[in-house]
Amino acid sequence: MVLSDINNRPITHWSLAAIEDAGNSENGIIFTVDDLGEETLEIDDQIMISAIYKIKASIEARRPHPGRLRLFLGASILISFLGVSIFWLPNALTQYASNIVPDSKAVEIGEVILKSIQKTTGSTCSTPLGERALRRLENRVIGSPSNRIQIIEMGNRPSLHLPGGNILLNYRLTLNEPNANLIAGYAILERAIEDEKSPLFDLFKSMGLKKTLKFLGTGDIDNSDLEYFANKQLFGSLSAPKADTISELFNVAEIPRTRFANHANRSDLLIANDLMAEEYLPILDEVDG
């Protein structure tokens, strides 16, 4: 900005970027270009004042702002950290906790949950012939020594599996059935659910992040948390594993799936060439009842 006298002769010039507002005067605004204020200019023309402020704002906007960049980067890092903490960390810790539980501890947890369930349902059904039949059923449809089938009255819940391998089947599934195809189907269903997701994962998820961290530090779970999980499983909705997972287990066990598919409303499991009675070995024999 060039400053001139009344004869339009240049006196000095100021850099627009260096002009600072030194305060108000009686007639207008005092501007200066040095920190000491030795060289000042009083302007009362509002159009000129507005133009100076507008130009200074434009210059300021074009200057680099390293503080803004640091703020932007800091905010981005914070948002990323919060995203990881909220969305990734809980599932990752839950999965990690469920993977490191020893088999013996999983069995112990499952037994506590079973006792909690029995407070509502009553004891499991057991007779010598029934136990023999269940072992045959296990060998046919599960094939894993860690899984154990038990029969229990569970209201409307057809089946349930617990940490440690226990598979609970509702006593009602055995009533008025000409064969064991239905009960075998639900045993396969629970095996499929377990193959896709460990019951320990659901347990730690129901406990929450804080209590899962406590378990990782101490190895202990409060009985109240196990009782809460037991009720949640007993009265919750039945999981629906993928059709491919269940179908593969039916094929390996060589058991027809139609009876189970109709009972469980799983039309995606129905096939036109399902096994006929003469095409598969009975799951149980007459001695098993």
C-alpha positions in Angstrom: 0.0 0.0 0.0 1.6 3.3 -1.1 1.1 6.4 1.1 1.2 9.7 -0.7 1.0 13.4 0.3 -1.7 15.8 -0.9 0.3 16.4 -4.1 0.1 12.6 -4.8 3.9 12.3 -4.2 4.8 8.9 -2.6 6.0 9.2 1.0 6.3 5.5 1.9 4.8 2.2 1.2 3.5 -0.6 3.5 3.4 -4.3 2.9 -0.3 -5.3 3.1 0.7 -8.5 5.0 2.5 -6.4 7.7 -0.4 -4.0 8.4 -1.8 -4.4 11.9 -4.7 -2.8 13.7 -3.3 -0.6 16.5 -6.7 0.3 17.9 -9.5 2.8 17.5 -9.3 6.5 17.3 -11.9 9.2 17.7 -12.4 9.3 13.9 -11.5 5.8 12.7 -8.9 3.0 13.0 -5.2 3.4 13.6 -3.0 1.1 11.6 0.7 0.4 11.9 3.4 -1.8 10.3 5.8 -2.2 13.2 5.5 -3.6 16.7 6.6 -0.4 18.4 3.9 1.6 16.6 6.4 4.3 15.5 4.8 4.6 12.1 1.0 4.8 12.2 -1.8 5.8 9.9 -5.3 6.9 10.9 -8.0 6.0 8.4 -11.6 7.1 8.8 -12.8 6.0 5.4 -15.0 2.9 6.1 -14.6 1.6 2.5 -10.8 1.8 2.9 -10.9 0.2 6.3 -13.1 -2.6 5.0 -10.8 -3.2 2.0 -7.7 -3.5 4.2 -9.4 -6.0 6.5 -10.6 -8.0 3.5 -7.2 -8.1 1.9 -5.6 -9.1 5.2 -8.1 -11.9 5.6 -7.3 -13.2 2.1 -3.5 -13.1 2.8 -4.0 -14.9 6.2 -6.1 -17.6 4.6 -3.3 -18.4 2.1 -0.6 -18.7 4.7 0.5 -22.1 5.9 -1.0 -23.2 9.2 1.2 -25.9 10.7 -1.0 -25.9 13.9 -4.0 -26.8 11.9 -2.2 -29.7 10.3 -1.1 -31.0 13.7 -4.7 -30.6 14.9 -6.1 -32.4 11.9 -3.6 -35.3 12.3 -4.2 -35.5 16.0 -8.0 -35.6 15.5 -7.6 -38.3 12.8 -5.4 -40.4 15.1 -7.9 -40.0 17.9 -10.8 -40.9 15.7 -9.0 -44.0 14.4 -8.1 -45.0 18.0 -11.7 -44.6 19.1 -12.9 -46.6 16.1 -10.5 -49.4 16.9 -11.5 -49.3 20.6 -15.2 -49.3 19.9 -15.5 -51.7 16.9 -12.4 -53.9 16.7 -11.0 -54.2 20.3 -14.0 -55.8 22.0 -14.4 -58.5 19.4 -10.7 -59.1 19.2 -10.4 -59.5 23.0 -13.5 -61.6 23.1 -12.1 -64.0 20.5 -8.7 -64.0 22.1 -10.2 -64.9 25.5 -12.3 -67.7 24.1 -9.3 -69.2 22.3 -7.0 -69.3 25.3 -9.4 -71.0 27.7 -8.0 -74.5 28.5 -10.3 -77.5 27.8 -10.4 -78.3 31.5 -11.5 -74.7 32.4 -14.1 -74.8 29.6 -15.6 -78.0 31.0 -15.6 -76.4 34.5 -17.5 -73.4 33.1 -19.9 -75.6 31.2 -20.7 -77.6 34.4 -21.5 -74.4 36.4 -23.8 -73.2 33.5 -25.5 -76.6 33.4 -26.2 -76.5 37.1 -27.6 -73.0 36.7 -29.9 -74.2 33.9 -31.1 -77.1 36.0 -32.4 -74.7 38.6 -35.0 -73.8 36.0 -35.4 -77.0 34.1 -34.7 -79.8 36.6 -32.1 -82.6 36.3 -31.1 -84.3 33.1 -32.9 -87.5 32.1 -30.8 -90.6 32.6 -31.3 -94.4 32.5 -28.9 -97.2 31.7 -30.6 -97.9 28.4 -30.9 -94.1 27.7 -27.2 -93.5 28.4 -26.3 -96.4 26.0 -28.5 -94.8 23.3 -27.0 -91.4 23.8 -23.5 -92.7 23.4 -24.5 -94.4 20.1 -26.1 -91.1 19.0 -22.9 -89.2 19.9 -20.8 -91.6 17.9 -23.1 -91.3 14.9 -23.8 -87.6 14.6 -20.9 -85.9 16.5 -17.9 -88.1 16.3 -16.0 -85.9 18.8 -15.0 -87.2 22.3 -15.3 -83.7 23.7 -19.1 -83.5 23.0 -21.6 -85.2 25.3 -25.3 -85.3 24.6 -27.7 -85.0 27.5 -31.5 -85.0 27.5 -33.3 -82.4 29.6 -36.7 -80.7 29.8 -36.1 -77.2 28.4 -39.6 -75.8 27.7 -39.7 -74.4 24.2 -35.9 -74.5 23.6 -35.2 -77.6 21.4 -31.4 -77.7 21.9 -28.5 -75.9 23.4 -24.7 -76.4 23.6 -22.4 -75.3 26.4 -18.7 -74.6 26.9 -16.8 -77.8 27.4 -18.8 -79.8 24.9 -22.2 -80.5 26.5 -25.1 -80.6 24.0 -28.5 -80.4 25.6 -31.5 -81.8 23.8 -35.1 -81.2 24.8 -36.9 -84.3 26.1 -39.9 -83.4 24.0 -37.9 -84.2 20.8 -38.1 -87.8 21.8 -41.8 -88.0 22.2 -44.0 -89.6 19.5 -41.1 -89.9 17.0 -40.8 -93.1 15.0 -37.0 -92.9 15.0 -34.2 -90.7 16.2 -33.8 -88.6 13.1 -35.3 -85.5 14.7 -33.2 -85.6 17.9 -30.1 -86.4 15.8 -30.9 -83.4 13.6 -30.8 -81.0 16.5 -27.6 -82.6 17.8 -26.1 -81.8 14.4 -27.5 -78.3 14.5 -25.7 -77.6 17.8 -22.5 -79.1 16.4 -22.7 -76.8 13.4 -23.3 -73.8 15.7 -20.2 -74.7 17.7 -18.2 -75.2 14.6 -19.0 -71.7 13.4 -18.6 -69.9 16.8 -17.5 -71.1 20.2 -20.0 -70.8 23.1 -17.2 -69.2 25.0 -17.2 -66.3 22.5 -20.9 -65.7 23.3 -20.1 -66.0 27.1 -17.4 -63.4 27.0 -19.5 -61.2 24.7 -22.3 -61.3 27.2 -19.9 -60.4 30.1 -18.6 -57.3 28.4 -15.1 -55.9 27.8 -14.4 -55.0 31.4 -15.2 -58.4 32.8 -13.4 -60.1 29.9 -10.2 -58.2 30.8 -10.7 -59.2 34.4 -10.8 -62.9 33.3 -7.7 -62.5 31.3 -5.9 -61.2 34.4 -7.3 -63.6 37.0 -8.8 -66.6 35.1 -12.0 -66.3 37.1 -15.6 -65.6 36.2 -18.2 -64.6 38.7 -21.0 -67.2 39.1 -23.5 -64.3 38.6 -22.2 -63.8 35.1 -22.5 -67.5 34.4 -26.1 -67.6 35.7 -27.0 -64.6 33.5 -25.5 -66.3 30.5 -27.3 -69.6 31.3 -30.7 -67.8 31.3 -29.8 -65.8 28.2 -29.0 -69.0 26.4 -32.0 -70.9 27.7 -34.6 -68.3 26.8 -32.8 -66.7 23.8 -33.4 -67.4 20.2 -31.9 -70.4 18.4 -28.9 -69.7 16.3 -29.1 -70.4 12.5 -25.8 -71.8 11.2 -25.1 -71.8 7.5 -26.9 -74.4 5.4 -23.6 -75.7 4.0 -22.2 -76.3 7.5 -25.2 -78.3 8.6 -25.5 -80.2 5.3 -22.0 -81.4 5.5 -22.5 -82.8 9.0 -25.7 -84.6 7.8 -23.8 -86.1 4.9 -21.0 -87.3 7.1 -23.4 -88.9 9.6 -25.5 -90.4 6.7 -28.8 -89.3 8.3 -31.9 -87.9 6.4 -32.5 -84.3 7.1 -36.2 -83.8 6.0 -37.7 -84.4 9.4 -35.4 -81.9 11.1 -35.7 -79.3 8.3 -39.4 -79.3 8.5 -39.5 -79.2 12.3 -36.9 -76.4 12.5 -38.4 -74.4 9.6 -35.1 -74.7 7.6 -36.4 -75.0 4.1 -32.9 -74.3 2.8 -31.9 -77.8 4.0 -34.5 -79.7 2.1 -33.3 -81.7 -0.9 -35.2 -83.8 -3.4 -33.1 -86.9 -3.1 -33.0 -87.1 0.7 -32.0 -90.6 2.2 -34.9 -93.1 2.3 -35.3 -95.5 5.2 -33.6 -98.4 3.4 -30.7 -96.2 2.4 -29.2 -95.5 5.8 -28.4 -97.5 9.0 -30.8 -96.8 11.8 -29.3 -94.4 14.4 -30.6 -96.6 17.3 -31.7 -100.2 17.4 -34.6 -101.8 19.1 -32.6 -102.4 22.3 -31.9 -98.7 22.6 -35.6 -98.0 22.7 
